[in-house]
């Protein structure tokens, strides 16, 4: 009975880790879908957050960082990033989901 405690703890820790990975990958998929669907609103939001004088992030952004940010917020870069994030988020989601199911079923493949 006591020997099962370590295995049971490891099982639930694995389930928790896979569930956290599922949640993170879902967030990545949501952001990637937003990027792929509406690049203009992402660009406007990013630039407004970083360049507005009322933004808390504006204290950390100097002129050089603002220039670099404007280069990375080009539509072509955003589109490529969206597709890369979609692929990575989907892959992580699938692997985490299968790991979660395997940990719940105690599958020993």
C-alpha positions as CSV (number, residue, x, y, z in Angstrom):
1,X,0.0,0.0,0.0
2,X,2.8,2.4,0.9
3,X,4.8,1.4,-2.2
4,X,1.9,2.6,-4.4
5,X,2.1,6.2,-2.9
6,X,5.2,7.1,-5.0
7,X,3.7,5.7,-8.2
8,X,0.4,7.4,-7.6
9,X,2.1,10.7,-6.8
10,X,4.2,10.4,-10.0
11,X,1.0,9.6,-12.0
12,X,-0.9,12.6,-10.8
13,X,2.2,14.9,-11.2
14,X,2.4,13.7,-14.8
15,X,-1.3,14.4,-15.3
16,X,-0.9,17.9,-13.8
17,X,2.1,18.6,-16.0
18,X,0.3,17.5,-19.2
19,X,-2.7,19.5,-18.2
20,X,-0.6,22.6,-17.8
21,X,1.0,22.0,-21.2
22,X,-2.5,21.6,-22.7
23,X,-3.6,24.9,-21.3
24,X,-0.4,26.7,-22.5
25,X,-0.7,25.2,-26.0
26,X,-4.3,26.3,-26.1
27,X,-3.3,29.8,-25.3
28,X,-0.6,29.6,-28.0
29,X,-3.2,28.4,-30.5
30,X,-5.6,31.2,-29.6
31,X,-2.9,33.9,-30.1
32,X,-1.7,32.2,-33.4
33,X,-5.3,32.1,-34.7
34,X,-5.7,35.8,-33.8
35,X,-2.4,36.6,-35.6
36,X,-3.4,34.6,-38.7
37,X,-6.9,36.0,-38.8
38,X,-6.4,39.7,-38.0
39,X,-2.9,41.0,-38.3
40,X,-3.9,44.6,-38.3
41,X,-5.5,44.6,-34.8
42,X,-2.5,42.8,-33.4
43,X,-0.1,45.3,-34.9
44,X,-2.2,48.2,-33.6
45,X,-2.5,46.7,-30.1
46,X,1.2,46.0,-29.9
47,X,2.2,49.4,-31.1
48,X,-0.3,51.1,-28.8
49,X,0.8,49.2,-25.8
50,X,4.5,49.9,-26.3
51,X,4.5,53.5,-27.7
52,X,1.6,55.2,-25.7
53,X,2.9,57.6,-23.1
54,X,0.2,56.3,-20.7
55,X,1.3,52.7,-21.0
56,X,3.3,51.1,-18.2
57,X,5.5,49.4,-20.8
58,X,6.5,52.8,-22.3
59,X,9.0,53.4,-19.6
60,X,11.0,50.4,-20.8
61,X,11.0,51.1,-24.5
62,X,13.6,53.5,-25.8
63,X,14.0,54.7,-29.4
64,X,16.1,51.9,-30.5
65,X,13.8,49.2,-29.1
66,X,10.8,51.0,-30.7
67,X,12.6,50.9,-34.1
68,X,13.3,47.2,-33.7
69,X,9.7,46.5,-32.6
70,X,8.3,48.3,-35.7
71,X,10.5,46.0,-37.9
72,X,9.1,42.9,-36.3
73,X,5.6,44.1,-36.5
74,X,5.6,44.0,-40.3
75,X,2.7,41.9,-41.8
76,X,5.0,39.4,-43.5
77,X,6.8,38.6,-40.2
78,X,3.5,38.4,-38.3
79,X,2.1,36.0,-40.9
80,X,5.1,33.7,-40.7
81,X,5.1,33.8,-36.9
82,X,1.4,32.9,-36.9
83,X,1.9,29.8,-38.9
84,X,4.9,28.7,-36.9
85,X,2.9,29.2,-33.6
86,X,-0.1,27.3,-35.1
87,X,2.1,24.3,-35.9
88,X,4.0,24.4,-32.6
89,X,0.8,24.9,-30.5
90,X,-1.0,22.1,-32.3
91,X,1.9,19.7,-31.9
92,X,2.3,20.4,-28.2
93,X,-1.4,20.1,-27.7
94,X,-1.6,16.7,-29.4
95,X,1.4,15.3,-27.5
96,X,0.2,16.7,-24.2
97,X,-3.3,15.3,-24.7
98,X,-2.1,11.9,-25.6
99,X,0.3,12.0,-22.6
100,X,-2.6,13.0,-20.3
101,X,-4.8,10.2,-21.6
102,X,-1.9,7.7,-21.2
103,X,-1.2,8.9,-17.6
104,X,-4.9,8.6,-16.7
105,X,-5.3,5.1,-18.2
106,X,-1.8,4.1,-16.8
107,X,-0.8,3.0,-20.3
108,X,2.7,1.5,-20.3
109,X,3.7,1.6,-24.0
